[in-house]
């Protein structure tokens, strides 16, 4: 056997072992731990409607960067040297992007836009090269993806040189373009749309990778809470709020992993047409879950630093909005996976809605405890219903 034949293929195999997340992928994820910490610190330091809007756009960009890389590593073999080099180069650009995050709408706009666009375009070009001898149709799909990435990249780069208001519009257009592209099957003039079901995907790999990203977000929440608790531990209510923050993080883990992640993986594995199911469950379905966890971390930070202050609308939004968004995302994924509305989640959302309607009567720490109680109730209800279903149906949830 020649040296060329012994080299691992650039394309991922489809046996059980090769569809698992690889060490290079996990190494790549470390960049996003740093990026999420940067984002949550920035948002907690100055939370206004303007910064919340900016943070939302950045969350959309971070998630899109990560999920697109996950789709590519679902197809490519991270144990081959060229794919590893691509991931390492993306990591380096990702670190530069994360460094620029706190001032992405200010003096570091070009650094952020250039790093983000380089990753998106470079990864797509690499995938075209990887498939050029394996599958002309798959390579053609990634040619279309590359063209869309170039269009959005031009908007990101151009926006970096525009005044603030115009920059926001350009970047909103760029991210909207990227999110719309899969729904339009990456249509481009002359080439047309990408063929349906062209990509040979592993549902197990996508489900596992999304679950690992949720773990990253929850871990970032614990890191942020621990750091801030150390800063404010002298306060009378700091320990109470810290305990509440930790319990809410555990409750979110329980809500997601108690059934949702497993159901999503099973749905993806059994799908006759995986590509649209994967977009619904993972590409778009996990976005509110991730955004909700990040916003929850910001709310916990705010609760630690303003525990005894009377809540205002901004406080109520940041403390209650994260758990509400997380529950909405969990409902989306579970309804898509098991075709059943989780009543526990809907009940928790009603409780959060009541807290939001009456926020002016509560100090910040009580809003935090109320949000935590809602999450714990949803998690406990799910746990009990799965083990002691009413009338043996398993559907009383």
C-alpha positions as CSV (number, residue, x, y, z in Angstrom):
1,X,0.0,0.0,0.0
2,X,1.4,3.4,-1.0
3,X,1.8,6.4,1.4
4,X,-1.0,8.1,-0.6
5,X,-3.4,5.2,0.0
6,X,-2.5,5.2,3.8
7,X,-3.5,8.8,4.3
8,X,-6.9,9.3,5.8
9,X,-9.6,10.4,3.3
10,X,-10.7,14.0,3.5
11,X,-14.3,12.7,3.5
12,X,-15.8,11.4,6.7
13,X,-16.8,7.8,6.9
14,X,-20.3,6.7,7.8
15,X,-19.6,3.9,10.4
16,X,-20.6,4.4,14.0
17,X,-17.2,5.4,15.3
18,X,-16.5,7.9,12.6
19,X,-19.8,9.8,13.1
20,X,-18.8,10.7,16.6
21,X,-17.4,14.1,17.4
22,X,-13.7,14.1,17.0
23,X,-11.0,15.7,19.2
24,X,-10.1,18.4,16.5
25,X,-13.8,19.4,16.6
26,X,-13.8,19.7,20.4
27,X,-10.5,21.7,20.2
28,X,-12.1,24.0,17.7
29,X,-15.0,24.6,20.2
30,X,-12.7,26.2,22.7
31,X,-12.7,29.4,20.6
32,X,-16.4,29.7,21.2
33,X,-16.0,29.4,25.0
34,X,-13.8,32.5,24.8
35,X,-16.2,34.3,22.3
36,X,-19.3,33.6,24.5
37,X,-17.5,34.8,27.6
38,X,-16.5,38.0,25.8
39,X,-20.1,38.6,24.6
40,X,-21.8,38.0,27.9
41,X,-19.3,40.2,29.8
42,X,-19.9,43.0,27.3
43,X,-23.6,42.7,27.5
44,X,-23.7,42.5,31.3
45,X,-21.5,45.6,31.6
46,X,-23.8,47.8,29.7
47,X,-27.2,46.3,29.0
48,X,-29.5,48.7,27.0
49,X,-31.9,48.1,24.2
50,X,-29.2,49.2,21.8
51,X,-26.5,46.8,23.2
52,X,-29.1,44.0,23.3
53,X,-29.8,44.5,19.6
54,X,-26.1,44.5,18.9
55,X,-25.6,41.4,21.0
56,X,-28.4,39.6,19.2
57,X,-26.8,40.2,15.9
58,X,-23.5,39.0,17.2
59,X,-25.1,35.8,18.7
60,X,-26.7,35.2,15.3
61,X,-23.2,35.5,13.7
62,X,-21.4,33.3,16.3
63,X,-24.1,30.6,16.0
64,X,-24.0,30.7,12.2
65,X,-20.3,30.4,12.1
66,X,-20.3,27.4,14.5
67,X,-23.3,25.5,12.9
68,X,-21.9,25.9,9.4
69,X,-18.5,24.6,10.5
70,X,-20.4,21.7,12.1
71,X,-22.2,20.9,8.9
72,X,-18.8,20.8,7.1
73,X,-17.2,18.6,9.7
74,X,-20.2,16.3,9.4
75,X,-19.1,15.7,5.8
76,X,-15.3,15.9,6.2
77,X,-12.9,13.8,8.2
78,X,-11.3,15.9,11.0
79,X,-8.6,13.2,11.4
80,X,-7.1,14.0,8.0
81,X,-4.3,16.5,8.1
82,X,-5.8,19.0,5.6
83,X,-9.1,19.2,7.5
84,X,-7.3,19.7,10.7
85,X,-5.2,22.5,9.2
86,X,-8.5,24.1,8.0
87,X,-9.9,23.9,11.6
88,X,-6.8,25.3,13.1
89,X,-6.8,28.2,10.7
90,X,-10.4,28.8,11.5
91,X,-9.5,28.7,15.2
92,X,-6.9,31.4,14.8
93,X,-9.3,33.7,12.9
94,X,-12.0,32.9,15.5
95,X,-9.8,34.0,18.3
96,X,-9.2,37.3,16.5
97,X,-12.9,37.6,16.0
98,X,-13.6,37.0,19.7
99,X,-11.0,39.6,20.7
100,X,-12.8,42.1,18.5
101,X,-16.3,41.2,19.9
102,X,-16.6,43.7,22.7
103,X,-16.0,46.6,20.3
104,X,-17.3,45.0,17.1
105,X,-19.6,48.0,16.5
106,X,-16.8,50.4,17.3
107,X,-13.1,50.6,16.5
108,X,-12.8,46.8,15.9
109,X,-15.5,46.5,13.3
110,X,-13.2,45.7,10.5
111,X,-11.2,43.1,12.5
112,X,-14.5,41.4,13.4
113,X,-16.0,41.5,9.9
114,X,-12.7,40.4,8.2
115,X,-12.2,37.4,10.6
116,X,-15.8,36.3,10.4
117,X,-15.9,36.5,6.6
118,X,-12.5,34.8,6.2
119,X,-13.8,31.8,8.2
120,X,-17.0,31.5,6.3
121,X,-15.5,31.9,2.8
122,X,-12.3,30.0,3.4
123,X,-14.1,27.0,4.9
124,X,-16.5,26.8,1.9
125,X,-13.7,27.0,-0.6
126,X,-11.8,24.3,1.2
127,X,-14.9,22.0,1.1
128,X,-15.2,22.6,-2.7
129,X,-11.6,21.4,-3.0
130,X,-12.3,18.4,-0.8
131,X,-15.2,17.2,-2.9
132,X,-13.8,18.1,-6.3
133,X,-12.8,14.5,-7.0
134,X,-15.4,12.8,-4.8
135,X,-18.7,14.3,-6.0
136,X,-19.2,16.9,-8.6
137,X,-22.8,17.6,-7.3
138,X,-21.6,18.1,-3.7
139,X,-18.8,20.3,-4.9
140,X,-21.3,22.3,-6.9
141,X,-23.5,22.7,-3.8
142,X,-20.5,24.2,-2.0
143,X,-19.7,26.5,-5.0
144,X,-23.1,27.9,-4.4
145,X,-22.5,28.2,-0.7
146,X,-19.2,30.0,-1.4
147,X,-20.9,32.5,-3.6
148,X,-23.5,33.3,-1.0
149,X,-20.7,33.6,1.6
150,X,-18.9,36.1,-0.6
151,X,-22.0,38.2,-1.0
152,X,-22.6,38.3,2.8
153,X,-18.9,38.8,3.4
154,X,-18.9,41.9,1.1
155,X,-21.7,43.3,3.2
156,X,-19.9,42.6,6.5
157,X,-16.6,44.2,5.2
158,X,-18.4,47.2,3.6
159,X,-20.4,47.7,6.8
160,X,-17.2,48.0,8.9
161,X,-16.4,51.3,7.0
162,X,-19.8,52.8,7.3
163,X,-21.2,55.1,10.0
164,X,-22.8,53.3,12.9
165,X,-26.5,53.3,11.7
166,X,-25.5,52.3,8.2
167,X,-23.2,49.6,9.6
168,X,-26.1,48.1,11.6
169,X,-28.3,48.0,8.5
170,X,-25.5,46.4,6.3
171,X,-24.7,43.8,9.0
172,X,-28.4,43.0,9.5
173,X,-28.7,42.5,5.8
174,X,-25.6,40.3,5.8
175,X,-26.9,38.0,8.5
176,X,-30.4,37.9,7.0
177,X,-28.8,36.8,3.7
178,X,-26.9,34.0,5.4
179,X,-29.9,32.7,7.3
180,X,-32.1,32.8,4.2
181,X,-29.6,31.0,1.9
182,X,-30.4,27.4,3.0
183,X,-34.1,28.1,2.8
184,X,-33.6,29.2,-0.9
185,X,-31.4,26.1,-1.5
186,X,-28.4,28.5,-2.2
187,X,-30.0,29.5,-5.5
188,X,-27.6,31.5,-7.8
189,X,-28.1,32.7,-11.4
190,X,-27.1,30.2,-14.1
191,X,-26.3,27.4,-11.6
192,X,-29.8,27.4,-10.1
193,X,-30.7,25.8,-6.8
194,X,-28.6,23.1,-5.0
195,X,-30.2,19.7,-5.5
196,X,-32.3,18.5,-2.5
197,X,-30.8,15.8,-0.3
198,X,-27.4,16.1,-2.0
199,X,-25.4,16.1,1.2
200,X,-24.8,12.7,2.9
201,X,-25.2,13.7,6.5
202,X,-25.0,11.9,9.9
203,X,-27.9,12.9,12.1
204,X,-26.1,11.4,15.1
205,X,-23.1,13.6,14.6
206,X,-25.2,16.8,14.2
207,X,-27.2,16.0,17.3
208,X,-24.1,15.3,19.4
209,X,-22.3,18.4,18.2
210,X,-25.3,20.6,19.0
211,X,-25.6,19.0,22.4
212,X,-21.9,19.7,23.0
213,X,-22.4,23.4,22.1
214,X,-25.3,23.6,24.6
215,X,-22.8,22.2,27.2
216,X,-20.3,25.0,26.2
217,X,-23.0,27.6,26.7
218,X,-24.0,26.2,30.1
219,X,-20.4,26.0,31.1
220,X,-19.9,29.6,30.1
221,X,-22.9,30.5,32.3
222,X,-21.2,28.7,35.3
223,X,-17.9,30.4,34.7
224,X,-19.5,33.9,34.4
225,X,-21.6,33.3,37.6
226,X,-18.6,32.1,39.6
227,X,-16.5,35.0,38.6
228,X,-19.2,37.5,39.4
229,X,-20.1,35.8,42.7
230,X,-16.5,36.2,43.8
231,X,-16.7,39.9,43.1
232,X,-19.9,40.4,45.1
233,X,-19.7,37.8,47.8
234,X,-19.8,40.4,50.5
235,X,-23.4,41.2,49.9
236,X,-26.2,39.8,52.1
237,X,-28.0,38.2,49.2
238,X,-25.1,37.2,47.0
239,X,-25.0,33.6,48.2
240,X,-28.7,33.2,47.7
241,X,-28.6,34.5,44.2
242,X,-25.5,32.4,43.4
243,X,-27.3,29.3,44.5
244,X,-30.3,30.3,42.4
245,X,-28.1,30.9,39.4
246,X,-26.4,27.5,39.7
247,X,-29.7,25.7,40.2
248,X,-31.2,27.4,37.1
249,X,-28.2,26.3,35.0
250,X,-28.6,22.7,36.2
251,X,-32.4,23.0,35.5
252,X,-31.6,24.1,31.9
253,X,-29.3,21.1,31.5
254,X,-32.0,18.9,32.8
255,X,-34.7,20.3,30.5
256,X,-32.5,19.9,27.4
257,X,-30.9,16.5,28.1
258,X,-33.7,14.8,29.9
259,X,-35.5,14.1,26.6
260,X,-35.0,16.9,24.1
261,X,-31.5,16.0,22.9
262,X,-32.2,12.3,22.7
263,X,-35.5,12.9,20.8
264,X,-33.8,15.2,18.4
265,X,-31.0,12.7,17.7
266,X,-33.6,9.9,17.2
267,X,-35.7,12.1,14.9
268,X,-32.6,12.9,12.8
269,X,-31.4,9.3,12.6
270,X,-34.8,8.1,11.4
271,X,-35.6,10.9,9.0
272,X,-36.2,9.8,5.4
273,X,-35.0,13.2,4.2
274,X,-32.4,14.3,6.8
275,X,-31.4,17.7,5.4
276,X,-34.7,19.6,6.0
277,X,-35.1,17.9,9.4
278,X,-31.6,18.8,10.4
279,X,-32.1,22.5,9.4
280,X,-35.3,22.5,11.5
281,X,-34.0,20.8,14.6
282,X,-30.4,22.0,14.6
283,X,-29.6,24.9,12.3
284,X,-32.6,27.0,13.3
285,X,-34.1,25.1,16.2
286,X,-31.2,25.3,18.5
287,X,-30.6,29.0,18.0
288,X,-33.2,30.2,20.7
289,X,-31.8,27.6,23.1
290,X,-28.3,28.9,22.7
291,X,-29.4,32.6,22.8
292,X,-31.5,31.9,25.9
293,X,-28.7,30.4,27.8
294,X,-26.4,33.3,26.9
295,X,-29.1,35.9,28.0
296,X,-29.6,33.9,31.2
297,X,-25.9,34.2,32.0
298,X,-26.3,38.0,31.6
299,X,-29.4,38.0,33.9
300,X,-27.5,36.1,36.6
301,X,-24.7,38.5,36.4
302,X,-27.1,41.4,36.7
303,X,-28.9,39.7,39.6
304,X,-25.6,39.3,41.5
305,X,-24.6,42.9,41.1
306,X,-28.1,44.5,41.7
307,X,-29.7,41.9,44.0
308,X,-31.6,44.3,46.3
309,X,-32.5,46.9,43.8
310,X,-36.1,47.3,42.7
311,X,-36.6,45.8,39.3
312,X,-37.3,48.0,36.2
313,X,-38.3,46.9,32.7
314,X,-34.7,46.4,31.6
315,X,-34.0,44.2,34.7
316,X,-37.1,42.1,34.1
317,X,-36.2,41.6,30.5
318,X,-32.7,40.5,31.1
319,X,-33.5,38.3,34.1
320,X,-36.7,36.7,32.7
321,X,-36.0,36.9,29.0
322,X,-33.2,34.3,29.0
323,X,-35.2,31.4,30.6
324,X,-38.2,32.3,28.4
325,X,-36.2,32.2,25.2
326,X,-34.6,28.9,26.3
327,X,-38.0,27.3,27.0
328,X,-39.3,28.6,23.6
329,X,-36.4,26.9,21.9
330,X,-36.9,23.7,23.8
331,X,-40.5,23.6,22.8
332,X,-39.6,24.1,19.2
333,X,-37.1,21.2,19.2
334,X,-39.4,18.9,21.2
335,X,-42.5,19.6,19.1
336,X,-40.4,19.0,16.0
337,X,-38.9,15.8,17.3
338,X,-41.8,14.1,19.2
339,X,-44.8,16.0,17.8
340,X,-46.1,16.8,21.2
341,X,-46.3,20.1,23.2
342,X,-44.4,19.8,26.5
343,X,-47.0,21.2,28.9
344,X,-44.4,21.6,31.6
345,X,-42.5,24.1,29.4
346,X,-45.7,26.0,28.5
347,X,-46.6,26.2,32.2
348,X,-43.2,27.6,33.0
349,X,-43.6,30.2,30.3
350,X,-46.9,31.3,31.7
351,X,-45.3,31.7,35.1
352,X,-42.5,33.8,33.6
353,X,-45.1,35.9,31.8
354,X,-46.9,36.6,35.1
355,X,-43.6,37.7,36.6
356,X,-42.9,40.0,33.7
357,X,-46.4,41.5,34.0
358,X,-45.8,42.3,37.7
359,X,-42.1,43.0,37.8
360,X,-42.5,46.4,39.4
361,X,-43.5,44.7,42.7
362,X,-40.4,42.7,43.1
363,X,-36.7,43.3,43.8
364,X,-34.2,41.8,41.4
365,X,-33.3,38.8,43.5
366,X,-36.9,37.7,43.7
367,X,-37.3,37.9,39.9
368,X,-34.2,35.7,39.7
369,X,-35.6,33.2,42.2
370,X,-38.9,33.2,40.2
371,X,-37.2,32.5,36.9
372,X,-35.2,29.7,38.6
373,X,-38.4,28.2,40.1
374,X,-40.0,28.1,36.7
375,X,-37.1,26.2,35.2
376,X,-36.9,23.8,38.1
377,X,-40.6,23.2,37.9
378,X,-40.4,22.4,34.2
379,X,-37.5,20.0,34.7
380,X,-39.1,18.3,37.7
381,X,-42.4,17.9,35.8
382,X,-40.7,16.4,32.8
383,X,-38.7,14.0,35.0
384,X,-41.8,12.8,36.9
385,X,-43.9,12.5,33.8
386,X,-41.4,10.3,32.0
387,X,-41.1,8.0,34.9
388,X,-44.6,7.9,36.3
389,X,-46.8,8.7,33.2
390,X,-50.5,9.0,33.9
391,X,-52.5,6.0,32.8
392,X,-49.4,4.5,31.4
393,X,-49.3,6.8,28.3
394,X,-46.2,8.7,29.0
395,X,-47.8,11.8,27.4
396,X,-49.0,13.8,30.4
397,X,-46.4,16.4,30.1
